[in-house]
């Protein structure tokens, strides 16, 4: 069985406060985009094996993939074994949710191949324990508002079909380290995610969407990685209606009209060449 695992970007990310458990309370607007990992799941006889074609992705028992299998078996009260293989296309350490998406896709695959022993609530409980972004990918929606740690998901029905150029620099960024520096910069208290959602509900308003982009982690990340300022600037020069860091980075995305996205991607590839470790993607809402 093969399952696709899409990437995400954060069109809006507001950090509200640090909670007693050490996590941060946030409001975010997720968009699922058309960059995919591919996951194979098959039953196995005597042990679970997991492999990935990217050596940077952990596949051991205590990895996110390993914990997904363990949590699935524990929830249904039966130990089963599987062969899991991940074809990695979503870049690692990019703020595009690849690890979380893989976990959600694997969880759905395990449930399907086992005859659907877990109901929706059980699957959601597992996803929340695995990571803050996993419930969004489990929800199978194109857009969703995330609250709490980002794990309380409300689907947003919107007519927008957004095109993006996404630039991944030759380095990754630790989400934990980015959030660890939030308190030093202070937490913002102005408008919440509701204004951005209103833009969505009003219709196909790419300009309104671009005007309301927000990421409270961006200033923190740009101070440590100033080269990303150049990426944001060049995306705008290439025609982006708006540009933003996704999540904790390191990927940066631009919002484009469909007609100009390919030309913009080519230009960005010339400025930030693959030979120097940069990657440029064209993606759309999926």
C-alpha positions in Angstrom: 0.0 0.0 0.0 1.3 3.4 -0.9 0.2 6.7 0.7 1.1 10.2 -0.2 2.1 12.7 2.6 1.8 16.4 1.6 3.8 19.3 2.9 2.3 22.4 4.5 3.0 26.0 4.9 1.9 28.4 7.6 0.1 31.4 6.1 -0.3 32.9 9.6 1.5 32.1 12.8 0.9 34.0 16.0 2.7 32.9 19.2 0.5 33.8 22.2 2.3 32.5 25.3 4.4 29.8 26.8 2.3 27.3 28.6 3.1 25.4 31.8 4.1 22.2 29.9 6.8 24.1 28.1 5.0 24.3 24.8 3.8 27.6 23.2 0.2 28.4 22.7 -0.3 29.5 19.1 -2.8 30.4 16.4 -1.9 29.3 12.9 -3.4 28.9 9.5 -2.2 25.8 7.7 -2.2 25.3 3.9 -1.6 21.9 2.5 0.6 22.1 -0.6 1.6 19.8 -3.5 5.0 18.6 -2.4 4.7 15.0 -1.3 6.6 12.2 0.4 5.5 8.7 -0.5 5.1 6.0 2.1 4.8 2.3 1.6 3.2 0.1 4.3 3.0 -3.7 4.2 2.3 -6.3 6.9 5.4 -8.2 8.1 5.8 -11.5 9.9 8.1 -11.3 12.9 9.4 -7.7 13.2 8.8 -4.1 12.1 11.3 -2.6 9.7 11.5 1.0 8.6 13.7 2.6 6.0 14.0 6.0 4.3 15.9 7.1 1.3 17.1 10.2 3.2 19.7 9.2 5.9 18.8 12.3 7.9 15.4 10.9 8.7 15.5 8.7 11.9 13.8 5.3 11.5 14.6 3.6 14.8 12.1 2.5 17.4 12.2 5.9 19.2 11.8 7.9 16.0 8.6 9.6 15.1 7.8 6.8 12.6 8.7 4.2 15.2 6.5 5.9 17.9 3.6 6.0 15.3 3.7 2.2 14.9 4.0 1.7 18.7 1.1 4.0 19.5 -1.1 2.4 16.8 -0.4 -1.1 18.3 -1.0 0.1 21.8 -4.2 1.8 21.0 -5.8 -1.2 19.4 -4.4 -3.6 22.0 -2.5 -5.9 19.6 1.1 -6.1 18.4 1.5 -6.3 14.7 4.5 -6.0 12.5 5.0 -3.9 9.3 7.5 -3.0 6.6 7.6 0.8 6.2 9.5 2.6 3.5 9.6 6.4 3.0 10.5 8.2 -0.2 11.5 11.7 0.9 10.7 14.7 -1.3 9.7 17.2 1.4 13.0 18.8 2.6 14.1 18.2 6.2 14.4 21.0 8.6 12.4 23.4 6.4 9.2 24.2 8.4 7.1 22.3 5.8 5.9 19.6 8.2 7.4 16.6 6.4 7.9 14.5 9.6 4.5 15.3 10.9 2.9 14.5 7.5 4.8 11.2 7.3 3.5 10.3 10.8 -0.1 11.1 9.9 0.1 9.2 6.6 1.7 6.2 8.2 -1.0 6.2 10.9 -3.7 6.2 8.3 -1.9 3.5 6.3 -1.6 1.3 9.4 -5.2 1.6 10.2 -6.3 0.9 6.6 -4.1 -2.1 6.1 -5.3 -3.5 9.5 -9.0 -3.3 8.6 -9.8 0.0 10.3 -9.7 -1.1 14.0 -9.4 2.5 15.3 -12.1 5.1 15.0 -11.6 8.8 14.3 -11.3 9.8 17.9 -8.6 7.2 18.6 -6.6 8.3 15.6 -6.9 11.9 16.6 -5.7 11.1 20.2 -2.7 9.4 18.8 -1.9 12.2 16.4 -1.9 14.8 19.2 0.5 12.7 21.3 2.8 12.4 18.3 3.3 16.1 17.5 1.5 19.4 17.2 1.3 19.4 13.4 0.2 15.8 13.0 -3.6 16.4 13.6 -3.7 18.9 10.7 -2.4 16.3 8.3 -4.8 13.7 9.7 -7.7 16.0 9.0 -7.3 15.8 5.1 -8.3 19.5 4.6 -6.6 22.0 2.3 -6.8 24.8 5.0 -7.1 24.6 8.7 -6.8 26.8 11.7 -4.7 25.4 14.5 -5.0 26.5 18.1 -3.6 25.3 21.4 -0.2 23.9 20.4 -1.5 24.0 16.8 -3.1 20.5 17.4 -6.7 21.7 17.8 -7.8 21.9 14.2 -10.8 23.7 12.6 -11.2 23.1 8.9 -11.6 26.2 6.8 -13.5 25.8 3.5 -12.1 28.3 1.1 -12.3 28.7 -2.7 -8.6 29.8 -2.9 -6.2 27.9 -5.2 -2.9 29.5 -4.3 0.4 29.1 -6.2 3.7 29.3 -4.5 7.4 29.4 -5.2 9.2 27.9 -2.2 12.9 28.3 -1.6 14.8 26.0 0.8 18.3 27.1 1.7 21.2 24.7 2.2 20.6 24.5 5.9 17.8 23.5 8.3 16.5 25.2 11.4 15.5 23.6 14.7 11.9 24.3 15.7 12.8 23.8 19.4 15.6 26.4 19.2 13.4 28.9 17.3 10.6 28.7 19.9 13.2 28.8 22.7 14.1 32.4 21.7 10.6 33.7 21.5 10.5 35.1 25.1 13.6 37.2 24.4 11.7 39.0 21.6 8.5 39.4 23.4 5.1 38.1 22.5 2.7 40.1 20.3 -0.8 40.8 21.4 -2.5 42.4 18.3 -5.0 40.8 15.9 -5.7 37.1 15.9 -6.2 34.6 13.2 -9.9 35.5 12.7 -9.0 38.4 10.4 -7.1 36.1 8.1 -10.0 33.6 8.1 -12.4 36.4 7.1 -10.2 37.1 4.1 -10.6 33.4 3.1 -14.4 33.4 3.5 -14.7 36.6 1.5 -13.6 34.7 -1.7 -10.7 34.5 -4.1 -8.7 37.5 -2.7 -5.0 36.7 -3.2 -4.2 40.4 -2.4 -6.0 40.3 0.9 -4.3 37.1 1.8 -0.9 38.5 1.1 -1.5 41.6 3.1 -2.4 39.5 6.2 0.5 37.1 6.2 2.1 36.8 9.6 4.8 34.7 11.3 6.0 35.7 14.8 9.0 33.5 14.4 10.3 35.2 11.3 12.1 38.1 13.1 13.8 35.6 15.4 15.0 33.4 12.5 16.1 36.3 10.3 18.5 37.6 13.0 20.2 34.2 13.0 20.0 33.6 9.3 20.1 37.0 7.5 20.5 35.4 4.1 16.8 34.6 4.3 16.1 38.4 4.1 17.6 38.2 0.6 15.2 35.3 -0.3 12.2 37.3 0.8 13.3 40.3 -1.1 14.0 38.4 -4.3 10.6 36.6 -4.1 8.9 40.0 -4.0 11.1 41.2 -6.9 10.1 38.1 -8.8 6.4 39.1 -8.5 5.3 37.5 -5.2 2.2 39.2 -3.8 3.5 38.4 -0.4 6.4 36.3 1.1 6.9 34.7 4.4 9.0 32.2 6.4 7.0 28.9 6.9 6.8 27.8 10.5 10.2 27.9 12.1 11.9 27.7 8.6 14.2 27.4 6.9 11.9 27.4 3.8 10.5 30.7 2.6 7.5 30.9 0.3 5.9 33.5 -2.0 2.3 33.8 -3.1 2.0 34.2 -6.8 -0.6 34.5 -9.6 -0.6 31.3 -11.6 0.6 33.0 -14.8 3.9 34.2 -13.2 4.9 31.3 -11.0 7.1 29.3 -13.5 9.0 32.4 -14.6 9.6 33.4 -10.9 10.8 29.9 -10.0 13.3 29.9 -12.8 14.6 33.3 -11.7 14.9 32.2 -8.1 16.8 29.1 -9.3 19.3 31.3 -11.0 19.8 33.5 -8.0 19.9 30.6 -5.5 21.4 27.7 -7.5 21.0 24.0 -6.7 24.7 23.5 -7.1 25.1 25.5 -3.9 22.6 23.4 -2.0 19.5 25.5 -2.6 16.2 24.0 -3.7 13.4 25.8 -5.5 9.9 24.3 -5.7 6.6 25.3 -7.4 3.6 24.2 -5.4 -0.1 24.9 -5.1 -2.9 24.3 -2.7 -3.9 20.6 -2.6 
